[in-house]
């Protein structure tokens, strides 16, 4: 039963949202923030889990036909329990954000609304659904910076995460089928835009170590493009968000912080071998 709940919340994906938030932590690290920051990680993690739960909750009829072995259509978890757990996670996420401060709560509340609206309606509207997911990830990065005043100098480091997730979302629209030529081309365009954008950030704040992490991220994208199974391609791209975060942290903070974040991909990868991420 516990394994089914871990599957329901897409447990491997939690590592990617935590690495998003950690960008802000390592940029703004101070002793006064050590006690507050775990609450931001809890907020981010619970928002992610609730999003995955409501995704399956509202997709139940579709999953009964296309993915009958998943926790909800197989009735390993009841629809009522899933809904209750999703609501509890949303309430706790916003409570923890409230504990941190006003800016954190505002971002968390906006993410909450977007998560509900996306799963209830916008996921079925291609452009709006893709933009919604991108914006949620963008806000998740800003959540890590919410202990500071949000300025453009900070916002510019959240933009590449949003762009990259937009590209992944295009593929996810065809998750149950084959990779179409159009979606593959659009995904490649989003990847190239992401790499170019981060390259500009790197040039303006040059750190030789950043080239290592950007190289690892770019290499993983090349590898993924040759993957024929769409679920695997989406999974690897989602996991590579951690390497993108590590690249941004190397520009903003330190080489050692980047190494620490990049290591999150190891447990995420092995857990993803047992629990699907798409």
Secondary structure as UniProt FT lines:
FT   HELIX           2..8
FT   TURN            9..10
FT   HELIX           11..13
FT   HELIX           14..27
FT   HELIX           31..33
FT   HELIX           34..58
FT   HELIX           60..66
FT   TURN            68..69
FT   TURN            71..75
FT   HELIX           79..100
FT   HELIX           102..120
FT   HELIX           122..124
FT   HELIX           126..145
FT   TURN            146..147
FT   HELIX           152..172
FT   TURN            173..176
FT   HELIX           181..204
FT   HELIX           208..225
FT   HELIX           230..239
FT   HELIX           241..252
FT   HELIX           255..262
FT   HELIX           264..272
FT   TURN            273..274
//
